[in-house]
Amino acid sequence: MDNTIISDTSCLISLDKLGMLHLLKEFYKEITITPEVSLEWGKSVPNWIVETKAQNTKLQSKLESKLGKGEASSIVLALELQPSIVIIDEAKGRKIAKTYNLEIIGTLGILILAFKNGYLDDLENTLLQLKSNGFRVSDILLQKVIDSSKPK
């Protein structure tokens, strides 16, 4: 059975700013987002992105006391649509998703996949551009990713 791929808002915004939203479609034929993510993103949704509402409103409200609406709804939907992978960047959201044993990838992971699979020629420049567009990532992590992508 294929995993359902559920994206939080930050990945959509980040890849869209880079003009690389299409990378999600390259790796996952369909992306699922919640109405909360759609509202946060504020753009019209391509036809390969499906909007689905999380049903467990009690858990979603509980998570919203710690996270934003997009992250909370994405985590709840990922729990409901198992097996799933949630694309989430914020450290607190990732930590909470891990407590529910959810499989996680982030924007950096998507860009690494793109580089390793030949969809991206210059990972270092793309990551620096990502950061200059407002993506929050520590310089240490950014350097680790850049170093790990260089041929040994």
Beta strands, then each sheet from edge to edge (+ up, - down):
strand 1: 4-7
strand 2: 31-33
strand 3: 49-51
strand 4: 84-87
strand 5: 103-105
sheet 1: 1+ 4+ 5+
sheet 2: 2+ 3+
end
